[in-house]
């Protein structure tokens, strides 16, 4: 009897040890996501490609991924170009750690997420992570030169994840002083100061359907050397002009009557600002409806995607309008700059509350703390919105 009892006790102890071991090992086995998988989705990628005057090309690839499976993900593996250098990864909270692997003619990085993406067997809630990968590439592999001034940039828009990218935005920033000519895909070209920026939008991109993008532009290689002299000349011209004006002491000129073009610019600008404020309010209402479980995840994602896409379009439109107003030296540019400043404050507040909202929905932030942060955001956001609305009323009075 004693021997049987002793054997039972040993078996029980052994079972307990096995359970403890499995519990300790299981989390490690259930973390990690490879570059492809049915439980990993990516609804949005923003790629920014910056070319500087010295032949350097910088890539900033920002991903937003979702764990739609029942297995926890603690890291994600992505492919990177074979010639990528100066690699770094980060999210809204700062730098992220990664390990690099070279396999024949491919390179991969295994990046640790700041917070593990939990799986959900009920398929009703999925954790989301947003992060950015920064790296540089050799220009001679991507840029060809046909003449002294004609250049062509060629990019393959395949992403690091072997999944379908639902929405892909690409922004190409050409060297300062260059001039955009043509592109292989429909684009929206704008000029920010002396720097051309070309914007693209693609949908449902995967490894087999990734488009090949070419951009033709003109650039004088001596621009970077001549620019300091140009600025000195401009400075001398400005000082000389001010001296002449002060000496002549012209009489005060009558008020300038706005041209038809300027009137249309201001009208479009104010209407775009009004729509932007309405879309912000719609987005806030949508988030509240989702938190209160008044709408489902599918409807929430669809409606939010539509609003965010329209906001991105409006942001690009407003940026172009501001640049046009600056280029024609709009006399009341101070009000436009104040609108720009208030918009920046609102966007910063929205970014902060969005991070808090993600932490709250993933269970990492107490509800009371989240509500306090949200109330503070709404109070500051309303103040900035009132500022914009008042400035818009003043601008509208100029074209009425």
C-alpha positions in Angstrom: 0.0 0.0 0.0 2.7 2.5 0.9 4.5 1.7 -2.3 1.4 2.3 -4.4 0.7 5.6 -2.5 4.3 6.7 -3.0 4.0 5.9 -6.7 0.8 7.9 -7.0 2.5 10.9 -5.4 5.4 10.6 -7.7 3.1 10.5 -10.7 1.2 13.6 -9.5 4.4 15.5 -9.0 5.5 14.5 -12.4 2.2 15.7 -14.0 2.5 19.0 -12.2 6.0 19.5 -13.5 4.9 18.7 -17.0 2.1 21.2 -16.8 4.4 23.9 -15.5 6.9 23.2 -18.2 4.3 23.4 -20.9 3.0 26.7 -19.5 6.5 28.1 -19.6 7.3 26.9 -23.1 3.9 27.6 -24.7 4.1 31.4 -24.8 7.4 31.2 -26.6 6.0 28.7 -29.1 3.0 30.9 -29.8 5.0 34.0 -30.5 6.3 35.1 -33.9 5.0 35.7 -37.3 6.7 35.0 -40.6 6.6 37.2 -43.6 3.6 35.3 -44.9 0.6 33.6 -43.2 -3.2 33.6 -43.3 -3.4 35.0 -39.8 -1.5 38.1 -40.7 -3.0 41.0 -42.6 -1.8 44.4 -43.7 -4.4 47.1 -44.4 -2.1 50.0 -45.0 1.6 50.8 -46.0 3.1 54.2 -46.5 6.4 54.2 -48.4 8.4 57.5 -48.5 11.4 57.6 -50.8 13.7 60.6 -50.4 16.5 61.5 -52.9 19.0 64.1 -51.7 21.5 66.2 -53.6 24.4 63.9 -52.9 23.0 60.7 -54.5 21.6 59.1 -51.3 18.2 57.4 -51.3 16.3 57.0 -48.0 13.4 54.6 -47.6 10.8 54.9 -44.9 8.3 52.0 -45.0 5.4 52.3 -42.4 3.2 49.2 -41.9 0.0 48.6 -40.1 -0.6 44.9 -39.5 -3.3 42.9 -37.8 -3.2 39.5 -36.1 -6.4 37.8 -37.2 -5.6 34.3 -35.9 -5.8 32.6 -32.5 -2.0 32.6 -31.9 -0.1 35.3 -30.1 2.6 37.1 -32.2 5.6 38.6 -30.5 7.6 39.5 -33.6 7.3 39.7 -37.3 9.7 38.8 -40.1 10.0 41.0 -43.2 12.1 40.9 -46.3 14.4 43.8 -47.1 16.4 44.7 -50.2 19.7 42.9 -50.5 21.6 46.2 -50.7 19.8 47.9 -47.8 22.1 49.7 -45.4 21.7 51.8 -42.2 18.7 49.8 -41.2 16.5 50.9 -38.2 13.1 50.1 -36.9 10.8 52.1 -34.7 7.2 52.8 -33.8 5.4 55.7 -31.9 7.1 54.6 -28.7 10.7 54.7 -30.1 13.2 52.2 -31.4 12.4 48.5 -31.9 15.0 45.7 -31.8 15.5 43.3 -34.7 17.8 40.5 -35.8 19.0 40.1 -39.4 19.3 36.9 -41.4 20.9 36.5 -44.9 19.7 33.6 -47.0 21.4 33.3 -50.4 20.1 36.3 -52.4 17.5 37.4 -49.8 17.7 39.3 -46.6 15.2 39.2 -43.7 14.8 41.0 -40.4 13.0 39.5 -37.4 11.6 42.5 -35.5 10.3 42.4 -32.0 7.0 44.2 -31.6 6.6 46.5 -28.6 3.6 44.6 -27.4 2.6 41.0 -28.5 -0.4 40.9 -30.8 -2.8 38.6 -29.0 -4.8 36.0 -30.9 -8.6 35.8 -30.5 -10.4 32.5 -31.0 -13.8 34.3 -31.2 -12.6 36.3 -34.2 -14.3 39.4 -32.9 -11.2 41.5 -31.9 -7.8 41.6 -33.4 -4.7 43.4 -32.1 -3.1 45.9 -34.4 0.6 47.1 -34.6 2.1 50.0 -36.5 5.8 50.4 -37.1 8.4 51.9 -39.6 11.5 50.4 -41.2 14.1 52.9 -42.3 17.0 52.1 -44.6 19.2 53.4 -47.4 20.0 52.0 -50.8 22.7 52.6 -53.5 21.6 55.1 -56.1 23.4 53.5 -59.0 21.1 50.5 -58.8 17.9 52.6 -58.9 18.8 55.7 -61.0 19.9 55.8 -64.6 21.3 58.8 -66.3 20.5 59.5 -70.0 22.2 62.9 -70.3 23.8 65.5 -68.1 20.4 66.6 -66.8 18.0 63.7 -67.4 17.5 61.0 -64.7 15.2 58.1 -64.3 14.3 56.5 -61.0 13.1 52.9 -61.1 11.4 51.2 -58.1 9.9 47.8 -57.6 7.0 48.4 -55.2 7.1 44.9 -53.6 6.8 45.1 -49.8 8.5 43.1 -47.1 5.3 41.1 -46.2 4.2 38.3 -48.4 0.5 39.3 -47.9 -1.9 41.5 -49.9 -1.4 45.2 -49.1 -4.9 46.6 -49.1 -3.8 50.3 -49.5 -0.4 51.5 -50.5 0.6 55.2 -50.5 4.0 56.1 -52.1 5.6 59.5 -51.8 8.7 60.3 -53.8 10.7 63.4 -52.8 13.0 64.4 -55.6 16.2 66.4 -55.0 15.8 70.1 -54.3 16.0 72.1 -57.5 15.0 69.2 -59.8 12.0 69.2 -62.1 9.6 66.4 -62.4 8.8 65.3 -66.0 6.8 62.0 -66.4 5.9 58.8 -64.5 4.8 55.3 -65.5 1.7 55.6 -63.2 -0.9 58.2 -62.5 0.5 60.6 -59.9 -0.2 63.9 -58.1 2.9 66.1 -58.4 3.4 69.1 -56.1 6.2 71.5 -55.3 7.1 72.1 -51.7 9.4 75.1 -51.8 12.1 74.0 -54.3 11.5 70.3 -53.8 9.1 68.3 -56.1 7.0 65.6 -54.4 5.1 62.9 -56.3 2.3 61.0 -54.7 0.8 57.7 -55.7 -1.9 55.4 -54.4 -2.2 51.7 -55.1 -4.7 49.0 -53.9 -4.5 45.3 -53.3 -0.7 44.9 -53.9 1.0 41.5 -53.3 4.3 39.9 -54.2 3.1 38.8 -57.7 1.3 42.0 -58.6 3.7 44.6 -57.3 4.0 47.4 -59.9 7.3 48.7 -61.4 7.4 52.4 -61.0 9.5 54.8 -63.1 10.0 58.5 -62.5 11.7 60.8 -65.0 13.1 64.1 -63.9 15.6 66.8 -64.7 18.4 67.8 -62.3 21.5 70.0 -62.5 24.2 68.3 -60.5 25.8 71.6 -59.7 22.6 72.8 -58.0 23.8 71.9 -54.5 27.0 73.9 -55.0 25.4 76.9 -56.6 22.6 77.1 -54.1 24.6 78.9 -51.3 25.7 81.6 -53.8 22.1 81.9 -55.0 20.9 82.5 -51.4 23.6 85.1 -50.8 22.5 86.9 -54.0 18.9 86.8 -53.0 19.8 88.2 -49.6 21.8 91.1 -51.1 18.9 91.8 -53.5 16.4 91.8 -50.6 18.5 94.2 -48.6 19.0 96.5 -51.6 15.3 96.5 -52.4 14.3 97.4 -48.8 16.8 100.3 -48.8 15.4 101.7 -52.1 11.8 101.4 -50.8 12.7 103.1 -47.5 14.4 106.0 -49.3 11.6 106.6 -51.8 9.0 106.5 -49.0 6.1 105.7 -51.3 2.7 106.8 -50.3 0.3 104.1 -48.9 -1.1 102.2 -51.8 -4.9 101.5 -52.1 -6.1 98.0 -51.0 -5.5 95.3 -53.5 -8.6 93.8 -55.1 -8.4 90.0 -55.1 -8.1 88.4 -58.5 -10.5 85.7 -59.7 -7.8 83.0 -59.3 -7.0 84.1 -55.7 -10.7 84.2 -54.8 -11.1 80.6 -56.1 -8.0 79.5 -54.2 -9.3 80.9 -50.9 -12.8 79.5 -51.5 -11.4 76.0 -52.2 -9.1 76.3 -49.2 -11.9 77.2 -46.8 -14.2 74.6 -48.1 -11.5 71.9 -47.7 -10.9 73.0 -44.1 -14.6 72.8 -43.4 -14.8 69.3 -44.8 -11.7 68.3 -42.8 -13.3 69.4 -39.5 -16.5 67.4 -40.4 -14.5 64.3 -41.2 -12.6 64.5 -37.9 -16.0 64.7 -36.1 -17.3 61.7 -38.1 -14.2 59.7 -37.2 -14.6 60.5 -33.5 -18.3 59.4 -33.6 -17.3 56.2 -35.4 -14.7 55.4 -32.7 -17.3 56.0 -29.9 -19.9 53.8 -31.7 -17.3 51.0 -32.0 -16.3 51.3 -28.3 -20.0 51.2 -27.3 -20.4 48.1 -29.6 -23.0 49.8 -31.7 -21.3 48.7 -34.9 -19.4 45.6 -35.8 -15.7 45.3 -36.7 -16.3 44.8 -40.4 -18.5 47.9 -40.8 -16.1 49.9 -38.5 -13.0 49.0 -40.7 -14.9 49.8 -43.9 -16.2 53.2 -42.7 -12.9 54.1 -41.1 -10.9 53.3 -44.2 -13.2 55.5 -46.3 -12.8 58.5 -43.9 -9.0 58.1 -43.5 -8.6 57.9 -47.3 -10.6 61.1 -47.8 -8.6 62.8 -45.0 -5.3 61.9 -46.7 -6.6 63.3 -50.0 -7.7 66.5 -48.2 -4.4 66.8 -46.5 -2.6 66.7 -49.9 -5.1 69.2 -51.4 -4.6 71.6 -48.5 -0.8 71.3 -48.7 -0.9 72.2 -52.4 -3.3 75.1 -51.8 -1.1 76.6 -49.0 1.9 76.4 -51.3 0.0 78.1 -54.1 -1.0 80.9 -51.7 2.6 81.3 -50.6 3.8 81.4 -54.2 1.5 84.2 -55.2 2.4 86.1 -51.9 -1.2 86.2 -50.6 -1.4 89.3 -48.4 -3.3 87.6 -45.6 -1.0 84.6 -45.4 -0.8 85.0 -41.6 -4.3 83.6 -41.1 -3.5 80.6 -43.4 -0.3 80.0 -41.3 -2.4 80.1 -38.1 -4.8 77.5 -39.6 -1.8 75.4 -40.5 -0.6 75.6 -36.9 -4.0 74.7 -35.4 -4.2 71.7 -37.8 -0.8 70.5 -36.7 -1.9 70.7 -33.0 -5.1 68.7 -33.8 -3.1 66.0 -35.7 -0.7 65.6 -32.8 -3.6 65.3 -30.4 -5.3 62.7 -32.6 -2.1 60.7 -32.9 -1.7 60.7 -29.1 -5.3 59.6 -28.4 -5.1 57.0 -31.2 -2.1 55.3 -29.4 -4.1 55.5 -26.1 -7.1 54.0 -27.8 -5.1 51.1 -29.2 -3.6 50.4 -25.7 -7.1 50.6 -24.1 -8.6 48.2 -26.7 -5.8 45.7 -26.2 -6.2 45.8 -22.4 -2.9 47.6 -21.7 -4.6 50.9 -20.5 -7.3 51.1 -17.8 -10.6 52.5 -18.9 -10.6 55.3 -16.4 -7.2 56.5 -17.6 -8.3 56.3 -21.3 -11.4 58.3 -20.6 -9.4 61.0 -18.8 -7.0 61.2 -21.8 -9.8 61.3 -24.3 -11.6 64.1 -22.4 -8.4 66.1 -22.3 -8.0 65.5 -26.1 -11.5 66.6 -26.8 -11.2 69.8 -24.8 -7.9 70.8 -26.5 -9.1 69.7 -29.9 -12.3 71.8 -29.6 -10.2 74.9 -28.8 -8.1 74.3 -31.9 -11.2 73.6 -34.0 -12.8 76.9 -32.9 -9.6 78.7 -33.8 -9.7 77.2 -37.4 -13.4 78.0 -37.7 -12.9 81.6 -36.7 -10.0 82.0 -39.2 -12.1 80.4 -41.9 -14.9 82.9 -41.3 -12.4 85.8 -41.6 -11.0 84.4 -44.8 -14.4 83.9 -46.3 -15.3 87.5 -45.6 -12.5 88.5 -48.0 -14.1 86.8 -51.0 -17.7 87.5 -50.2 
